[in-house]
């Protein structure tokens, strides 16, 4: 069953003084099944970030629709949007977006506090997630006291704490070293194996090779897609590399 449906999505930006228009997305259509792990790739300027912003309900399309579990995002009133995001979407960013004046515990619990959850429920939800991500001993520390990998695990915990329908990850390994990247990708595999739907925008072939499907965006459209099937990570890595070569050389996918 599709949890996310994107239909004929277009986005046109008008320059500051209205002198010209830029078409960031021209005709994007795809769906994501419940429990799927999808990576989106493409060159800079291909429309990936614009697409992610629309899926996150941070921007609205010029035309087309985005449906999350049958609810059209553009139909949600602006006053209700922040609540909708907190209750349905989890976000993992390249730069972590943690509050340095909040402890690791408070950063993770923030979405629940904003949702008005009862204090007694907070620790009950925090404990199993912190244990799963191996950060239970860091909860009283502050972001500036922990490593980049630990910050990203904190961000993942914050994204998971509301039990979101969909996790949107924007270059989640971009600020991490090799070991922290491997750790985060293992965490993503584990939470996906438990049924969490993940959609990740990435430049990293390594990160994308852990997904179950990879979508390639070129010139504001879906250019190609690869399903994992029986591929190992190494085999999928090679397929992704070959497709990226076509993207950069302007070749046609067959």
C-alpha positions in Angstrom: 0.0 0.0 0.0 1.4 3.4 -1.0 1.9 5.7 2.0 3.2 8.6 -0.2 1.9 9.5 -3.7 3.4 12.2 -5.8 1.5 13.1 -8.9 2.6 15.4 -11.8 4.5 17.7 -9.5 5.7 21.0 -10.9 7.4 23.9 -9.2 8.2 27.2 -10.9 10.0 30.0 -9.0 9.8 33.6 -10.1 13.0 35.7 -9.7 13.0 38.5 -7.2 11.9 41.2 -9.6 9.7 39.0 -11.8 12.1 39.2 -14.7 12.3 35.4 -15.3 11.0 32.1 -14.1 12.9 29.0 -13.1 11.3 25.6 -13.4 12.7 23.5 -10.5 10.4 20.5 -11.0 8.6 19.8 -14.3 6.7 16.6 -14.0 7.5 14.4 -11.0 5.4 11.3 -10.4 6.2 8.4 -8.0 4.9 6.6 -5.0 6.5 5.1 -1.9 5.1 2.0 -0.3 4.6 1.6 3.4 7.8 0.3 4.9 9.9 1.1 1.9 13.4 2.7 2.0 13.9 5.0 -0.9 16.9 7.1 -1.9 16.7 10.1 -4.2 19.8 11.1 -6.2 20.7 13.7 -8.8 23.2 16.4 -9.6 23.1 19.8 -7.8 20.3 21.8 -9.3 18.3 18.8 -10.4 15.4 19.6 -8.1 16.1 17.2 -5.2 16.0 19.9 -2.5 12.9 21.5 -4.0 11.2 18.1 -4.0 12.1 17.3 -0.4 10.8 20.7 0.7 7.5 20.1 -0.9 7.3 16.6 0.6 8.0 18.1 4.0 5.2 20.6 3.5 7.8 23.5 3.7 6.9 24.6 0.2 3.9 24.3 -2.0 3.9 23.0 -5.6 2.9 25.2 -8.6 0.9 22.2 -9.9 0.4 18.5 -9.0 -0.4 16.8 -5.7 1.4 15.1 -2.8 -0.7 12.7 -0.8 0.4 11.2 2.6 -1.9 8.3 3.5 -4.6 9.8 1.3 -4.3 13.3 2.7 -3.4 16.0 0.2 -0.7 18.3 1.7 -1.8 21.4 -0.1 -5.2 21.1 1.5 -3.8 21.5 5.0 -4.3 25.0 6.4 -1.2 27.0 7.2 -2.2 27.2 10.9 -2.3 23.4 11.1 0.8 22.7 9.2 3.3 22.6 12.1 1.2 20.2 14.0 0.7 18.0 10.9 4.5 17.8 10.4 5.2 16.9 14.1 2.5 14.2 14.1 3.3 12.6 10.7 6.9 13.4 9.6 10.3 12.8 11.1 13.3 14.8 9.9 17.0 14.0 9.8 19.2 16.8 8.5 22.8 17.0 7.4 23.7 19.6 10.0 21.7 17.8 12.8 19.6 21.0 13.8 20.0 20.3 17.5 19.6 23.1 20.1 22.9 23.6 21.9 21.2 25.0 25.0 19.1 21.8 25.3 20.5 18.5 26.6 20.4 15.4 24.4 17.3 14.3 26.3 15.5 17.5 25.8 16.4 17.7 22.1 14.9 14.3 21.6 11.8 15.0 23.6 11.1 18.4 22.1 8.5 17.2 19.5 6.5 15.4 22.2 6.6 18.5 24.5 5.4 20.7 21.6 2.6 18.1 21.1 1.5 18.5 24.7 2.4 15.0 25.8 2.1 14.2 29.5 5.4 14.3 31.4 4.9 10.7 32.6 4.8 9.5 29.0 8.0 11.2 27.9 10.4 8.9 29.6 8.4 5.8 28.6 8.9 6.8 24.9 12.4 8.0 25.3 14.0 5.0 27.0 13.5 2.3 24.3 14.6 4.6 21.5 17.7 5.8 23.4 18.7 2.2 24.1 18.0 1.1 20.5 20.3 3.9 19.2 23.0 3.4 21.8 22.8 6.9 23.3 21.2 6.2 26.7 24.4 7.2 28.4 24.5 10.6 26.6 21.1 11.9 27.6 22.4 14.4 30.1 25.1 15.7 27.9 24.7 18.7 25.5 25.2 18.6 21.7 28.6 20.4 21.9 29.9 17.6 24.2 29.3 14.7 21.8 30.6 13.5 18.4 29.0 14.1 15.0 27.9 10.5 14.9 26.2 10.8 18.3 24.6 14.1 17.3 23.1 12.3 14.2 21.8 9.4 16.4 20.2 12.1 18.6 18.6 13.6 15.5 17.3 10.1 14.4 15.9 9.6 17.9 14.1 12.9 17.7 12.7 11.9 14.3 11.5 8.5 15.7 10.0 9.7 19.0 6.7 10.7 17.5 6.3 7.4 15.6 6.1 9.2 12.3 4.5 7.8 9.2 7.5 8.9 7.1 11.1 9.9 7.9 12.6 12.4 5.5 16.4 12.5 5.6 18.3 15.3 3.9 22.0 14.3 3.2 22.1 12.5 6.6 25.6 11.3 6.2 27.0 14.5 4.7 28.7 15.8 7.9 29.8 12.4 9.2 33.1 10.6 9.0 33.4 7.1 7.5 32.7 5.1 10.7 29.8 7.4 11.8 28.4 7.0 8.3 28.5 3.2 8.5 26.9 3.4 12.0 24.1 5.6 10.8 23.3 3.5 7.7 23.2 0.4 9.9 20.7 2.3 12.2 18.6 3.2 9.1 18.5 -0.4 8.0 17.5 -1.6 11.4 14.6 0.9 11.8 13.5 0.2 8.3 13.5 -3.5 9.0 11.0 -2.8 11.8 8.6 -1.2 9.3 9.7 2.5 9.3 9.3 4.2 5.9 12.3 6.3 5.0 12.9 8.7 2.1 16.4 10.0 1.8 17.9 12.6 -0.4 21.7 12.0 -0.8 24.7 12.6 -3.0 26.4 9.6 -1.5 26.4 6.5 -3.6 27.3 4.5 -0.5 24.3 5.8 1.4 22.0 5.2 -1.5 23.3 1.6 -1.9 21.6 0.7 1.4 18.1 1.7 0.2 15.6 -0.7 -1.3 15.0 1.6 -4.3 16.9 4.6 -5.8 15.2 7.3 -7.8 17.3 9.6 -10.0 16.2 13.2 -10.7 17.4 15.1 -13.8 16.2 18.4 -15.0 13.2 18.4 -12.6 12.0 14.9 -13.6 12.4 11.3 -12.5 15.0 10.1 -15.0 15.4 6.5 -13.8 14.9 4.2 -10.9 16.7 1.1 -9.6 15.1 -1.6 -7.4 17.4 -3.5 -5.1 15.9 -6.9 -5.8 18.5 -9.6 -4.9 21.5 -7.1 -5.2 24.0 -6.9 -2.5 25.1 -3.4 -1.4 28.2 -3.7 -3.6 26.1 -4.7 -6.7 23.6 -1.9 -6.1 26.5 0.5 -5.6 27.8 -0.3 -9.0 24.4 0.1 -10.6 24.0 3.5 -9.0 27.5 4.5 -10.1 26.7 3.5 -13.7 23.5 5.5 -13.7 25.2 8.6 -12.2 27.7 8.4 -15.0 24.8 8.6 -17.5 23.4 11.6 -15.6 26.6 13.5 -15.7 27.3 12.7 -19.4 23.8 13.4 -20.6 23.2 9.8 -21.7 19.8 8.2 -22.1 18.8 5.4 -19.7 17.5 2.2 -21.3 
